[in-house]
């Protein structure tokens, strides 16, 4: 063994002292397998969770709710510890026995959830899920680039918007927009009514420039389009970047949706899952998540912490008097009709 010189010994002691400075991570406990869309959390939130609890976060993302459900079915409710997905697909997962009934004694911050977002169709007793975000389908337009005033969905058919409209790529949302113009429900089971909405959609095709889900706000901000039907998170980002944009909550009524967290039935690390859900429900953490994501905040305890510039986007405006309707699962026949009219519409738009 080599002798350690006095200088080397001193150097080792100094380095050891510096290494001991600062916050030390928690003892490694295991892993948390998180499955949701890309970009749902600020990285600093995930890092802080690991630092505090010792659970390493393995983040996996999916492109659609249907992709998530197929993987969860294949894993028989295993592989993942926390999943965040849309309301309608969670209803299906619960019905298939793929979701754990929550032990709320392990979620000390559950009382922070805003009750507005509880007791909904997909989990009426709030037995399986914890809301993470919510939103509505909203029209945003640039008044400096549009010659008409837009008050509802029907105005999007105006010829003044030819080749200048972007819409999200969710067929139930856009098919539903046509249904709303016809005075019908998003969830109608009447095939003839859905087909009539398809005919109405075909009339909109000349105005469509883009059909896409990702970063539609960028196309509005750049001037690529002058009006858009967007998700709430995109509306928030667009209006923060350009306060002169006009936001329209359509007079015909709007689709309302909730994203929620759940623990799969055979999650490999349920203790980690409960720790994560409880951590995200802390007001200061929910604030970080909301300001990162831009969907409606579902944590009432976080509202007062959120920065002033974000406050107008926390939920629907108080003066909104229209109806909201949640888009729900429909029969296989109705679903097939929706897919058919959507395919025809996209083709007519050259998408």
Beta strands, then each sheet from edge to edge (+ up, - down):
strand 1: 30-36
strand 2: 55-61
strand 3: 82-86
strand 4: 130-136
strand 5: 138-141
strand 6: 165-167
strand 7: 208-211
strand 8: 227-230
strand 9: 246-248
strand 10: 254-262
strand 11: 324-326
sheet 1: 2+ 1+ 3+ 10- 4+
sheet 2: 2+ 1+ 3+ 10- 11-
sheet 3: 7+ 6+ 8+ 5- 9+
end
